[in-house]
Amino acid sequence: MRFIDKLSKLIFQIYIATLSSIPTEIGVRLRALAYRPLFKRCGKNLRVDSGVTILGFKNISLGDNISIMKNSYIYAHDNGELTIGDNFTINTNSQLGASFGKIVIGNNCAIAPNSVLRASNHRFDNPDIPFIEQGHTYGEIILEDDIWIASNSVITADTRIGRSSIIGAGSVVTKDVEPYSIMGGIPARLIRKRK
């Protein structure tokens, strides 16, 4: 990497780090103005609280009315892809990990605190090589419209959550969820249908 490229990357990292730590509504407004042109697409009414980490801006498309609460992590670097529809909120200390994979979130979705959505996994096929050196497997997570993921939940790669479903607190979703389902447990199982 050329010196100019390294310097540009360093300046960009300092710019983002400085902006991410500004508290109060002033920081929220400054981040909305400064971050908007960095995204692949960004609708109106973006709210990013302090302490939020975002990597891979150019691979992230956001709809209108997006709220990212304090200390959350949004990753779409390493050829990841993250698309979020309108009216979305991710609460404190949650993670959207689209790196090495793809996450698509529909309209009117909410993710509660301490939840993790991770679209890829570490490879671990060869026990003679440390797993951290084996790379990642590509995966996808699809959340259809009107989804609520309650606190402390984990959504694993290669899952689709059908529209108007609820994932109960502390659940681990490892396979597809039918529309209008309320799921809970480890692994998550159907509790009842909403319709």
NUDRENDO-744804 format. One line per 3 residues: their letters; for each residue x, y, z of N, C-alpha, C, O, CB. Coordinates in Angstrom, 2 decimals. Glycine has a CB too. Layout:
% NUDRENDO-744804
a> X,Y,Z,X,Y,Z,X,Y,Z,X,Y,Z,X,Y,Z ~ ...
This chain:
% NUDRENDO-744804
mrf> 0.85,-1.18,0.00,0.00,0.00,0.00,0.90,1.24,0.00,1.85,1.34,0.78,-0.97,0.00,1.23 ~ 0.59,2.16,-0.86,1.39,3.37,-0.95,1.23,4.22,0.29,0.23,4.11,1.01,1.00,4.17,-2.19 ~ 2.22,5.07,0.55,2.22,5.93,1.73,0.97,6.82,1.76,0.35,6.98,2.81,3.48,6.80,1.76
idk> 0.61,7.40,0.60,-0.56,8.29,0.53,-1.83,7.54,0.92,-2.67,8.07,1.63,-0.71,8.89,-0.88 ~ -1.96,6.29,0.45,-3.13,5.47,0.79,-3.19,5.19,2.29,-4.25,5.28,2.91,-3.11,4.15,0.00 ~ -2.04,4.86,2.87,-1.97,4.60,4.31,-2.33,5.85,5.10,-3.07,5.78,6.08,-0.57,4.11,4.70
lsk> -1.80,6.98,4.67,-2.09,8.25,5.35,-3.58,8.59,5.24,-4.18,9.02,6.23,-1.24,9.38,4.75 ~ -4.16,8.41,4.07,-5.59,8.67,3.88,-6.44,7.79,4.78,-7.41,8.25,5.38,-5.99,8.46,2.41 ~ -6.06,6.52,4.88,-6.80,5.58,5.73,-6.69,5.99,7.20,-7.68,5.94,7.93,-6.27,4.15,5.54
lif> -5.51,6.40,7.62,-5.29,6.84,9.00,-6.12,8.09,9.31,-6.75,8.17,10.37,-3.80,7.11,9.25 ~ -6.12,9.04,8.41,-6.90,10.27,8.60,-8.39,9.94,8.70,-9.09,10.50,9.54,-6.65,11.27,7.45 ~ -8.87,9.04,7.84,-10.27,8.63,7.88,-10.61,7.97,9.21,-11.66,8.25,9.79,-10.56,7.67,6.72
qiy> -9.73,7.09,9.71,-9.96,6.42,10.99,-10.01,7.43,12.15,-10.84,7.30,13.05,-8.87,5.37,11.26 ~ -9.14,8.41,12.12,-9.15,9.45,13.16,-10.44,10.26,13.08,-11.04,10.59,14.11,-7.91,10.37,13.02 ~ -10.85,10.59,11.88,-12.10,11.34,11.65,-13.29,10.60,12.24,-14.09,11.19,12.96,-12.31,11.57,10.14
iat> -13.42,9.31,11.94,-14.53,8.49,12.43,-14.45,8.34,13.95,-15.46,8.48,14.64,-14.54,7.11,11.75 ~ -13.26,8.05,14.47,-13.10,7.86,15.92,-13.46,9.13,16.68,-14.09,9.07,17.73,-11.65,7.45,16.26 ~ -13.05,10.29,16.16,-13.37,11.56,16.82,-14.87,11.80,16.81,-15.44,12.17,17.83,-12.65,12.72,16.13
lss> -15.49,11.59,15.68,-16.95,11.81,15.59,-17.73,10.85,16.47,-18.75,11.24,17.05,-17.40,11.65,14.14 ~ -17.28,9.61,16.59,-18.05,8.60,17.33,-18.11,8.88,18.81,-18.98,8.35,19.51,-17.47,7.24,17.10 ~ -17.20,9.71,19.32,-17.15,9.94,20.77,-17.84,11.22,21.22,-17.89,11.50,22.42,-15.74,9.96,21.22
ipt> -18.35,12.01,20.31,-19.00,13.27,20.70,-20.36,12.96,21.32,-21.22,12.36,20.68,-19.16,14.23,19.46 ~ -20.55,13.37,22.59,-21.81,13.03,23.28,-22.95,13.98,22.92,-22.77,14.93,22.16,-21.60,13.04,24.79 ~ -24.11,13.73,23.47,-25.33,14.55,23.41,-25.92,14.60,22.00,-25.41,13.99,21.07,-25.03,15.96,23.90
eig> -26.98,15.35,21.89,-27.68,15.50,20.61,-26.80,16.19,19.57,-27.00,15.98,18.37,-28.97,16.31,20.81 ~ -25.85,16.99,20.01,-24.92,17.64,19.06,-24.13,16.57,18.32,-23.98,16.64,17.10,-23.96,18.62,19.81 ~ -23.61,15.58,19.06,-22.87,14.49,18.43,-23.73,13.69,17.46,-23.28,13.33,16.38,-22.31,13.57,19.48
vrl> -24.97,13.43,17.86,-25.91,12.68,17.00,-26.09,13.41,15.68,-26.05,12.80,14.61,-27.28,12.49,17.70 ~ -26.30,14.72,15.75,-26.52,15.51,14.53,-25.26,15.59,13.67,-25.33,15.49,12.44,-26.98,16.92,14.89 ~ -24.10,15.78,14.31,-22.85,15.83,13.55,-22.57,14.51,12.84,-22.16,14.50,11.68,-21.68,16.17,14.47
ral> -22.80,13.39,13.54,-22.58,12.08,12.92,-23.52,11.87,11.73,-23.10,11.34,10.70,-22.76,10.96,13.94 ~ -24.76,12.27,11.88,-25.71,12.11,10.76,-25.22,12.87,9.53,-25.27,12.35,8.41,-27.12,12.61,11.17 ~ -24.75,14.07,9.72,-24.24,14.88,8.60,-22.96,14.28,8.00,-22.81,14.19,6.78,-23.97,16.33,9.06
ayr> -22.05,13.88,8.89,-20.74,13.42,8.42,-20.78,12.01,7.84,-20.06,11.72,6.89,-19.75,13.47,9.55 ~ -21.61,11.15,8.40,-21.65,9.75,7.96,-22.48,9.55,6.69,-22.17,8.68,5.88,-22.20,8.88,9.06 ~ -23.52,10.36,6.52,-24.45,10.16,5.40,-23.74,9.93,4.06,-24.08,8.97,3.37,-25.37,11.34,5.30
plf> -22.78,10.77,3.64,-22.16,10.55,2.33,-21.22,9.35,2.28,-20.80,8.94,1.20,-21.40,11.77,1.93 ~ -20.88,8.77,3.43,-19.97,7.64,3.44,-20.66,6.32,3.10,-20.03,5.38,2.61,-19.31,7.53,4.80 ~ -21.98,6.25,3.36,-22.73,5.03,3.09,-22.98,4.86,1.60,-22.99,5.83,0.85,-24.05,5.04,3.85
krc> -23.18,3.63,1.19,-23.56,3.34,-0.20,-24.87,4.05,-0.51,-25.02,4.65,-1.57,-23.69,1.81,-0.44 ~ -25.81,3.98,0.44,-27.08,4.69,0.34,-27.53,5.01,1.76,-27.39,4.19,2.67,-28.17,3.85,-0.43 ~ -28.08,6.20,1.94,-28.57,6.59,3.26,-29.80,7.47,3.11,-29.74,8.54,2.51,-27.48,7.33,4.07
gkn> -30.92,7.00,3.66,-32.17,7.76,3.62,-32.17,8.90,4.61,-31.12,9.28,5.14,-33.35,6.85,3.88 ~ -33.35,9.44,4.87,-33.45,10.57,5.80,-33.64,10.07,7.23,-34.02,8.92,7.47,-34.61,11.50,5.40 ~ -33.36,10.96,8.17,-33.53,10.71,9.61,-32.63,9.58,10.13,-33.11,8.57,10.64,-34.97,10.37,9.91
lrv> -31.34,9.78,9.98,-30.34,8.86,10.53,-29.96,9.33,11.93,-29.70,10.51,12.14,-29.07,8.77,9.61 ~ -29.93,8.39,12.88,-29.52,8.70,14.25,-28.46,7.67,14.66,-28.73,6.47,14.71,-30.74,8.69,15.24 ~ -27.25,8.17,14.96,-26.16,7.31,15.42,-25.67,7.86,16.75,-25.12,8.96,16.81,-24.98,7.25,14.36
dsg> -25.88,7.11,17.83,-25.46,7.54,19.16,-23.95,7.41,19.32,-23.28,6.89,18.43,-26.18,6.73,20.24 ~ -23.42,7.86,20.44,-21.98,7.82,20.70,-21.51,6.39,20.93,-22.27,5.53,21.36,-21.63,8.70,21.91 ~ -20.24,6.16,20.64,-19.63,4.87,20.88,-19.95,3.81,19.85,-19.59,2.65,20.03,-20.04,4.38,22.20
vti> -20.62,4.18,18.77,-20.98,3.22,17.71,-19.76,3.02,16.80,-19.10,3.98,16.42,-22.22,3.71,16.89 ~ -19.49,1.75,16.45,-18.41,1.43,15.53,-19.03,0.96,14.22,-19.85,0.05,14.20,-17.46,0.34,16.12 ~ -18.62,1.60,13.11,-19.10,1.22,11.78,-17.89,0.97,10.90,-17.02,1.84,10.77,-20.04,2.32,11.17
lgf> -17.82,-0.21,10.28,-16.76,-0.53,9.33,-17.39,-0.98,8.02,-18.34,-1.77,8.01,-15.82,-1.63,9.90 ~ -16.85,-0.47,6.92,-17.37,-0.86,5.60,-18.54,0.00,5.16,-19.50,-0.52,4.59,-17.78,-2.31,5.60 ~ -18.48,1.29,5.41,-19.57,2.21,5.04,-20.04,1.99,3.60,-21.24,1.98,3.34,-19.11,3.65,5.22
kni> -19.09,1.81,2.67,-19.43,1.73,1.24,-20.25,0.48,0.90,-20.79,0.39,-0.20,-18.16,1.74,0.42 ~ -20.34,-0.47,1.84,-21.11,-1.69,1.61,-22.43,-1.70,2.38,-23.08,-2.74,2.50,-20.28,-2.90,2.02 ~ -22.83,-0.54,2.89,-24.03,-0.43,3.73,-25.05,0.49,3.08,-24.74,1.63,2.74,-23.66,0.08,5.14
slg> -26.28,-0.02,2.93,-27.39,0.78,2.40,-28.45,0.90,3.49,-28.89,-0.10,4.06,-28.00,0.13,1.10 ~ -28.85,2.13,3.78,-29.82,2.41,4.84,-31.06,3.10,4.28,-30.96,3.97,3.42,-29.18,3.26,5.93 ~ -32.23,2.70,4.79,-33.47,3.37,4.43,-33.69,4.59,5.30,-32.74,5.16,5.84,-34.65,2.42,4.57
dni> -34.95,5.01,5.43,-35.31,6.17,6.25,-35.55,5.75,7.70,-35.91,4.61,7.99,-36.57,6.86,5.68 ~ -35.34,6.71,8.60,-35.64,6.53,10.03,-34.85,5.37,10.64,-35.43,4.39,11.11,-37.14,6.28,10.22 ~ -33.54,5.51,10.62,-32.64,4.50,11.16,-32.05,5.02,12.47,-31.57,6.15,12.53,-31.50,4.15,10.14
sim> -32.10,4.19,13.51,-31.54,4.56,14.81,-30.57,3.48,15.26,-30.94,2.31,15.42,-32.66,4.76,15.85 ~ -29.31,3.88,15.48,-28.27,2.97,15.96,-27.85,3.48,17.33,-27.26,4.55,17.45,-27.04,2.89,14.96 ~ -28.16,2.70,18.36,-27.96,3.14,19.74,-26.51,2.92,20.20,-25.71,2.29,19.52,-28.93,2.40,20.67
kns> -26.20,3.47,21.39,-24.85,3.50,21.94,-24.14,2.15,21.93,-24.73,1.10,22.16,-24.89,4.01,23.34 ~ -22.84,2.24,21.64,-21.92,1.10,21.74,-22.32,-0.09,20.89,-21.98,-1.23,21.23,-21.82,0.67,23.17 ~ -23.02,0.14,19.79,-23.35,-0.94,18.86,-22.27,-1.04,17.80,-21.49,-0.11,17.59,-24.73,-0.71,18.21
yiy> -22.23,-2.19,17.12,-21.21,-2.48,16.12,-21.88,-2.87,14.82,-22.72,-3.77,14.79,-20.25,-3.59,16.60 ~ -21.51,-2.18,13.73,-22.06,-2.44,12.41,-20.87,-2.74,11.50,-20.07,-1.85,11.21,-22.93,-1.21,11.88 ~ -20.76,-3.99,11.04,-19.62,-4.40,10.23,-20.07,-4.88,8.86,-20.95,-5.73,8.75,-18.82,-5.51,10.94
ahd> -19.47,-4.32,7.81,-19.72,-4.79,6.45,-18.44,-4.71,5.61,-18.50,-4.65,4.39,-20.85,-3.98,5.79 ~ -17.29,-4.70,6.29,-16.02,-4.69,5.56,-15.74,-6.10,5.04,-16.58,-6.99,5.19,-14.85,-4.18,6.46 ~ -14.59,-6.32,4.45,-14.22,-7.62,3.90,-15.30,-8.18,2.97,-15.73,-9.32,3.12,-13.94,-8.61,5.03
nge> -15.73,-7.35,2.03,-16.73,-7.71,1.01,-18.09,-8.07,1.59,-18.87,-8.77,0.94,-16.23,-8.87,0.21 ~ -18.38,-7.60,2.78,-19.70,-7.81,3.35,-20.73,-6.92,2.68,-20.39,-5.98,1.97,-19.69,-7.56,4.85 ~ -22.00,-7.23,2.93,-23.09,-6.42,2.37,-24.19,-6.32,3.42,-24.67,-7.34,3.93,-23.64,-7.04,1.04
lti> -24.58,-5.10,3.74,-25.63,-4.86,4.72,-26.66,-3.91,4.13,-26.33,-2.80,3.71,-25.04,-4.29,6.03 ~ -27.92,-4.36,4.08,-29.02,-3.54,3.57,-30.10,-3.50,4.63,-30.55,-4.54,5.11,-29.58,-4.11,2.22 ~ -30.52,-2.28,5.01,-31.55,-2.09,6.03,-32.66,-1.23,5.46,-32.40,-0.18,4.86,-30.95,-1.45,7.32
gdn> -33.91,-1.68,5.64,-35.07,-0.94,5.15,-35.42,0.24,6.04,-34.59,0.71,6.82,-36.26,-1.85,5.03 ~ -36.65,0.73,5.91,-37.11,1.90,6.67,-37.55,1.52,8.09,-37.92,0.37,8.36,-38.28,2.58,5.94 ~ -37.48,2.50,8.98,-38.00,2.38,10.35,-37.33,1.23,11.10,-37.97,0.25,11.47,-39.52,2.17,10.33
fti> -36.04,1.38,11.32,-35.23,0.35,11.97,-34.53,0.92,13.18,-34.05,2.06,13.16,-34.21,-0.24,10.99 ~ -34.47,0.13,14.25,-33.67,0.51,15.41,-32.88,-0.68,15.91,-33.39,-1.80,15.98,-34.57,1.08,16.52 ~ -31.64,-0.43,16.25,-30.79,-1.42,16.91,-30.37,-0.81,18.23,-29.80,0.28,18.27,-29.54,-1.83,16.02
ntn> -30.66,-1.51,19.32,-30.45,-0.96,20.64,-29.01,-1.18,21.11,-28.19,-1.78,20.42,-31.43,-1.58,21.62 ~ -28.73,-0.68,22.29,-27.39,-0.61,22.87,-26.64,-1.94,22.84,-27.19,-3.00,23.14,-27.49,-0.12,24.27 ~ -25.36,-1.84,22.48,-24.42,-2.95,22.58,-24.80,-4.17,21.74,-24.57,-5.30,22.15,-24.30,-3.36,24.01
sql> -25.39,-3.93,20.59,-25.74,-5.02,19.68,-24.81,-5.00,18.47,-24.10,-4.02,18.24,-27.21,-4.92,19.23 ~ -24.82,-6.09,17.70,-23.90,-6.21,16.58,-24.60,-6.74,15.34,-25.34,-7.72,15.39,-22.74,-7.11,16.94 ~ -24.34,-6.07,14.21,-24.70,-6.58,12.89,-23.39,-6.89,12.18,-22.69,-5.97,11.74,-25.58,-5.53,12.06
gas> -23.05,-8.16,12.07,-21.78,-8.56,11.47,-21.99,-9.14,10.08,-22.19,-10.34,9.92,-21.08,-9.58,12.35 ~ -21.93,-8.27,9.08,-22.11,-8.72,7.69,-20.79,-8.98,6.99,-20.80,-9.37,5.82,-22.90,-7.68,6.91 ~ -19.67,-8.78,7.65,-18.37,-9.02,7.03,-18.28,-10.46,6.54,-18.69,-11.39,7.24,-17.22,-8.71,8.01
fgk> -17.73,-10.64,5.34,-17.62,-11.94,4.68,-18.98,-12.55,4.34,-19.05,-13.71,3.95,-16.84,-12.89,5.57 ~ -20.06,-11.78,4.47,-21.39,-12.31,4.20,-22.37,-11.21,3.86,-21.98,-10.13,3.41,-21.89,-13.11,5.38 ~ -23.66,-11.49,4.09,-24.71,-10.55,3.70,-25.83,-10.58,4.74,-26.27,-11.65,5.17,-25.27,-10.89,2.28
ivi> -26.28,-9.39,5.14,-27.45,-9.25,6.00,-28.42,-8.30,5.31,-28.05,-7.20,4.89,-27.05,-8.73,7.43 ~ -29.67,-8.74,5.20,-30.74,-7.91,4.64,-31.84,-7.81,5.68,-32.35,-8.83,6.15,-31.29,-8.49,3.27 ~ -32.20,-6.58,6.05,-33.23,-6.34,7.06,-34.34,-5.53,6.42,-34.09,-4.48,5.82,-32.64,-5.60,8.31
gnn> -35.57,-6.01,6.54,-36.71,-5.35,5.93,-37.15,-4.10,6.68,-36.39,-3.54,7.48,-37.86,-6.30,5.84 ~ -38.37,-3.67,6.42,-38.92,-2.48,7.05,-39.52,-2.80,8.42,-39.97,-3.92,8.67,-39.98,-1.85,6.15 ~ -39.52,-1.79,9.30,-40.19,-1.86,10.60,-39.65,-2.98,11.48,-40.41,-3.76,12.05,-41.68,-2.05,10.40
cai> -38.33,-3.05,11.60,-37.68,-4.07,12.42,-36.97,-3.42,13.60,-36.52,-2.28,13.53,-36.67,-4.90,11.57 ~ -36.87,-4.19,14.70,-36.19,-3.70,15.90,-35.34,-4.81,16.50,-35.76,-5.97,16.57,-37.22,-3.19,16.94 ~ -34.14,-4.44,16.91,-33.22,-5.37,17.57,-32.92,-4.79,18.94,-32.45,-3.66,19.06,-31.91,-5.58,16.72
apn> -33.18,-5.58,19.99,-33.01,-5.14,21.37,-31.54,-5.22,21.81,-30.71,-5.72,21.05,-33.89,-5.98,22.31 ~ -31.22,-4.74,23.03,-29.83,-4.71,23.49,-29.15,-6.07,23.52,-29.79,-7.11,23.71,-29.77,-4.10,24.86 ~ -27.83,-6.03,23.32,-26.95,-7.19,23.48,-27.25,-8.33,22.53,-26.99,-9.49,22.86,-27.04,-7.69,24.88
svl> -27.77,-8.03,21.37,-28.07,-9.08,20.38,-26.99,-9.10,19.30,-26.34,-8.09,19.03,-29.47,-8.84,19.75 ~ -26.81,-10.28,18.69,-25.77,-10.45,17.68,-26.35,-11.14,16.46,-26.98,-12.19,16.56,-24.58,-11.26,18.25 ~ -26.14,-10.53,15.29,-26.46,-11.16,14.01,-25.14,-11.27,13.26,-24.50,-10.26,12.97,-27.53,-10.32,13.18
ras> -24.71,-12.49,12.96,-23.41,-12.71,12.33,-23.59,-13.57,11.09,-24.01,-14.72,11.18,-22.42,-13.39,13.32 ~ -23.28,-13.00,9.92,-23.58,-13.65,8.64,-22.55,-14.68,8.20,-22.84,-15.47,7.31,-23.69,-12.62,7.59 ~ -21.39,-14.70,8.79,-20.38,-15.68,8.39,-19.88,-16.45,9.61,-20.19,-16.11,10.75,-19.20,-14.99,7.65
nhr> -19.09,-17.48,9.34,-18.49,-18.27,10.41,-17.03,-18.50,10.10,-16.59,-18.39,8.96,-19.23,-19.62,10.59 ~ -16.26,-18.83,11.14,-14.88,-19.26,10.93,-14.89,-20.65,10.31,-15.73,-21.48,10.64,-14.08,-19.25,12.26 ~ -13.95,-20.90,9.42,-13.74,-22.26,8.92,-12.95,-23.02,9.99,-12.12,-22.45,10.69,-12.97,-22.26,7.54
fdn> -13.24,-24.30,10.10,-12.52,-25.11,11.08,-12.36,-26.55,10.58,-12.24,-27.48,11.38,-13.24,-25.10,12.43 ~ -12.36,-26.73,9.24,-12.32,-28.06,8.63,-11.05,-28.84,8.97,-11.10,-30.05,9.20,-12.44,-27.93,7.13 ~ -9.90,-28.16,9.00,-8.63,-28.83,9.19,-8.15,-28.66,10.63,-7.75,-27.57,11.03,-7.58,-28.29,8.20
pdi> -8.18,-29.74,11.42,-7.76,-29.63,12.82,-6.26,-29.40,13.00,-5.81,-29.12,14.11,-8.16,-30.87,13.56 ~ -5.48,-29.52,11.92,-4.04,-29.32,11.99,-3.65,-27.85,11.80,-2.49,-27.48,11.97,-3.35,-30.17,10.96 ~ -4.63,-27.04,11.44,-4.39,-25.61,11.24,-5.27,-24.85,12.22,-6.46,-25.15,12.33,-4.68,-25.17,9.74
pfi> -4.73,-23.86,12.93,-5.58,-23.08,13.83,-6.76,-22.49,13.07,-6.60,-21.98,11.96,-4.76,-21.94,14.51 ~ -7.95,-22.56,13.66,-9.15,-22.09,12.96,-9.03,-20.63,12.54,-9.60,-20.23,11.53,-10.38,-22.26,13.85 ~ -8.32,-19.85,13.29,-8.20,-18.42,12.98,-7.42,-18.19,11.69,-7.49,-17.10,11.11,-7.52,-17.69,14.14
eqg> -6.69,-19.20,11.23,-5.94,-19.08,9.98,-6.67,-19.69,8.79,-6.16,-19.64,7.67,-4.59,-19.75,10.13 ~ -7.87,-20.25,9.00,-8.58,-20.95,7.93,-9.60,-20.08,7.19,-10.25,-20.55,6.27,-9.28,-22.15,8.49 ~ -9.73,-18.84,7.59,-10.65,-17.95,6.89,-12.08,-18.10,7.36,-12.34,-18.62,8.45,-10.58,-18.19,5.41
hty> -13.01,-17.65,6.53,-14.42,-17.61,6.88,-15.29,-18.26,5.80,-14.89,-18.36,4.64,-14.87,-16.17,7.12 ~ -16.47,-18.70,6.20,-17.46,-19.17,5.24,-18.49,-18.06,5.04,-18.88,-17.39,5.99,-18.15,-20.49,5.74 ~ -18.90,-17.88,3.81,-19.91,-16.89,3.47,-21.28,-17.36,3.97,-21.59,-18.55,3.92,-19.95,-16.64,1.94
gei> -22.07,-16.43,4.46,-23.43,-16.75,4.88,-24.34,-15.55,4.70,-23.89,-14.44,4.44,-23.44,-17.21,6.34 ~ -25.64,-15.79,4.85,-26.62,-14.72,4.72,-27.63,-14.80,5.86,-27.96,-15.88,6.34,-27.34,-14.80,3.35 ~ -28.10,-13.63,6.27,-29.21,-13.52,7.22,-30.23,-12.60,6.59,-29.90,-11.49,6.17,-28.72,-12.99,8.64
ile> -31.47,-13.05,6.53,-32.56,-12.24,5.97,-33.61,-12.06,7.06,-34.13,-13.03,7.61,-33.17,-12.92,4.70 ~ -33.93,-10.81,7.35,-35.05,-10.48,8.23,-36.11,-9.82,7.36,-35.88,-8.75,6.81,-34.60,-9.54,9.43 ~ -37.26,-10.46,7.24,-38.34,-9.86,6.47,-38.94,-8.70,7.27,-38.41,-8.35,8.32,-39.42,-10.93,6.13
ddi> -40.00,-8.09,6.80,-40.59,-6.92,7.45,-41.19,-7.26,8.81,-41.64,-8.39,9.05,-41.67,-6.31,6.56 ~ -41.20,-6.25,9.70,-41.91,-6.32,10.98,-41.37,-7.42,11.89,-42.12,-8.29,12.33,-43.40,-6.53,10.74 ~ -40.07,-7.38,12.15,-39.41,-8.38,13.01,-38.96,-7.69,14.29,-38.44,-6.58,14.26,-38.20,-9.06,12.28
wia> -39.16,-8.37,15.44,-38.62,-7.91,16.71,-37.72,-9.00,17.26,-38.15,-10.13,17.49,-39.77,-7.55,17.73 ~ -36.46,-8.64,17.46,-35.50,-9.55,18.08,-35.25,-9.01,19.48,-34.69,-7.93,19.64,-34.16,-9.66,17.24 ~ -35.65,-9.78,20.50,-35.56,-9.32,21.89,-34.12,-9.46,22.41,-33.26,-10.05,21.75,-36.52,-10.13,22.78
sns> -33.88,-8.91,23.59,-32.54,-8.80,24.18,-31.79,-10.12,24.25,-32.36,-11.20,24.44,-32.65,-8.23,25.56 ~ -30.47,-10.00,24.08,-29.53,-11.11,24.28,-29.76,-12.28,23.32,-29.48,-13.43,23.67,-29.63,-11.60,25.70 ~ -30.26,-12.00,22.14,-30.49,-13.05,21.14,-29.32,-13.14,20.16,-28.58,-12.18,19.96,-31.80,-12.78,20.38
vit> -29.19,-14.31,19.56,-28.16,-14.54,18.55,-28.85,-15.12,17.31,-29.62,-16.07,17.40,-27.04,-15.51,19.07 ~ -28.56,-14.53,16.15,-29.07,-15.02,14.88,-27.85,-15.48,14.08,-26.96,-14.69,13.79,-29.90,-13.92,14.10 ~ -27.82,-16.77,13.73,-26.65,-17.32,13.06,-26.78,-17.23,11.53,-27.85,-16.92,11.01,-26.44,-18.79,13.48
adt> -25.69,-17.49,10.86,-25.64,-17.41,9.40,-26.61,-18.40,8.76,-26.96,-19.43,9.32,-24.21,-17.68,8.91 ~ -27.04,-18.03,7.55,-27.91,-18.85,6.71,-29.27,-19.10,7.35,-29.77,-20.23,7.38,-27.24,-20.17,6.42 ~ -29.85,-18.02,7.86,-31.20,-18.09,8.42,-32.05,-16.97,7.82,-31.57,-15.89,7.49,-31.17,-17.98,9.96
rig> -33.33,-17.27,7.71,-34.33,-16.30,7.26,-35.43,-16.26,8.31,-35.96,-17.29,8.70,-34.91,-16.66,5.83 ~ -35.75,-15.05,8.76,-36.83,-14.88,9.72,-38.01,-14.27,8.98,-37.93,-13.16,8.46,-36.39,-13.98,10.95 ~ -39.11,-15.01,8.94,-40.30,-14.59,8.21,-40.99,-13.39,8.83,-40.83,-13.12,10.01,-41.27,-15.73,8.12
rss> -41.75,-12.69,8.02,-42.38,-11.42,8.41,-43.22,-11.54,9.67,-43.81,-12.58,9.95,-43.23,-10.91,7.29 ~ -43.25,-10.44,10.41,-44.08,-10.30,11.61,-43.77,-11.34,12.68,-44.67,-11.77,13.40,-45.53,-10.38,11.24 ~ -42.52,-11.74,12.78,-42.10,-12.72,13.79,-41.40,-12.04,14.95,-40.89,-10.93,14.82,-41.18,-13.77,13.18
iig> -41.40,-12.73,16.09,-40.75,-12.24,17.31,-39.78,-13.32,17.78,-40.13,-14.50,17.86,-41.79,-11.90,18.42 ~ -38.56,-12.89,18.08,-37.56,-13.80,18.65,-37.42,-13.43,20.12,-37.00,-12.32,20.45,-36.16,-13.70,17.89 ~ -37.78,-14.36,21.01,-37.79,-14.11,22.44,-36.40,-13.85,23.00,-35.39,-14.24,22.40,-38.41,-15.26,23.15
ags> -36.35,-13.19,24.15,-35.08,-12.84,24.80,-34.24,-14.07,25.05,-34.74,-15.11,25.48,-35.34,-12.10,26.12 ~ -32.94,-13.94,24.78,-31.99,-15.02,25.05,-32.03,-16.17,24.07,-31.46,-17.22,24.34,-32.22,-15.54,26.39 ~ -32.69,-16.01,22.94,-32.82,-17.11,21.97,-31.62,-17.19,21.03,-30.92,-16.20,20.82,-34.10,-16.93,21.15
vvt> -31.41,-18.37,20.49,-30.39,-18.58,19.46,-31.09,-19.19,18.25,-31.57,-20.32,18.30,-29.22,-19.52,19.97 ~ -31.15,-18.42,17.16,-31.83,-18.86,15.94,-30.80,-19.50,15.02,-29.86,-18.84,14.58,-32.55,-17.69,15.23 ~ -30.99,-20.80,14.72,-30.04,-21.54,13.89,-30.65,-22.03,12.59,-29.94,-22.57,11.74,-29.50,-22.71,14.66
kdv> -31.97,-21.85,12.42,-32.62,-22.23,11.15,-33.77,-21.29,10.85,-34.15,-20.46,11.69,-33.12,-23.70,11.20 ~ -34.33,-21.41,9.66,-35.36,-20.49,9.19,-36.57,-20.47,10.13,-36.92,-21.47,10.76,-35.79,-20.86,7.79 ~ -37.19,-19.29,10.19,-38.38,-19.07,11.01,-39.54,-18.71,10.08,-39.41,-17.81,9.25,-38.14,-17.93,12.08
epy> -40.66,-19.40,10.22,-41.82,-19.12,9.39,-42.43,-17.77,9.78,-42.27,-17.32,10.92,-42.87,-20.25,9.53 ~ -43.14,-17.12,8.85,-43.79,-15.85,9.17,-44.76,-15.99,10.34,-45.32,-17.06,10.59,-44.53,-15.32,7.94 ~ -44.95,-14.89,11.06,-45.91,-14.78,12.17,-45.61,-15.77,13.30,-46.53,-16.29,13.94,-47.33,-15.02,11.66
sim> -44.34,-16.02,13.54,-43.95,-16.97,14.59,-43.38,-16.23,15.80,-42.75,-15.19,15.67,-42.92,-17.97,14.05 ~ -43.63,-16.79,16.98,-42.94,-16.36,18.19,-42.03,-17.51,18.58,-42.47,-18.63,18.83,-43.96,-15.99,19.36 ~ -40.73,-17.21,18.62,-39.72,-18.24,18.85,-38.99,-17.97,20.15,-38.87,-16.81,20.57,-38.72,-18.31,17.67
ggi> -38.50,-19.02,20.80,-37.72,-18.85,22.01,-36.88,-20.07,22.31,-37.21,-21.17,21.87,-38.62,-18.55,23.17 ~ -35.80,-19.87,23.05,-34.97,-20.97,23.50,-33.67,-21.12,22.75,-33.36,-20.36,21.84,-35.72,-22.22,23.40 ~ -32.90,-22.16,23.18,-31.60,-22.47,22.58,-31.59,-23.95,22.23,-31.55,-24.78,23.15,-30.42,-22.10,23.54
par> -31.63,-24.32,20.96,-31.93,-23.45,19.82,-33.38,-23.00,19.85,-34.22,-23.62,20.51,-31.62,-24.17,18.50 ~ -33.67,-21.93,19.15,-35.02,-21.35,19.17,-36.03,-22.32,18.57,-35.80,-22.93,17.52,-35.06,-20.03,18.40 ~ -37.17,-22.46,19.27,-38.27,-23.32,18.82,-39.56,-22.50,18.81,-39.66,-21.46,19.47,-38.43,-24.58,19.75
lir> -40.52,-22.95,18.06,-41.80,-22.26,17.96,-42.53,-22.31,19.31,-42.74,-23.38,19.87,-42.67,-22.88,16.84 ~ -42.91,-21.13,19.82,-43.72,-21.04,21.03,-45.18,-20.99,20.62,-46.02,-21.72,21.16,-43.34,-19.79,21.87 ~ -45.47,-20.11,19.67,-46.84,-20.07,19.12,-46.82,-19.20,17.88,-45.86,-18.48,17.61,-47.88,-19.52,20.18
krk> -47.92,-19.27,17.11,-48.10,-18.43,15.93,-48.85,-17.17,16.33,-49.70,-17.21,17.22,-48.87,-19.20,14.81 ~ -48.54,-16.06,15.70,-49.24,-14.81,15.96,-50.55,-14.74,15.19,-51.43,-13.94,15.53,-48.36,-13.62,15.60 ~ -50.69,-15.55,14.16,-51.88,-15.57,13.32,-52.41,-16.97,13.25,-53.43,-17.21,12.59,-51.58,-15.03,11.92
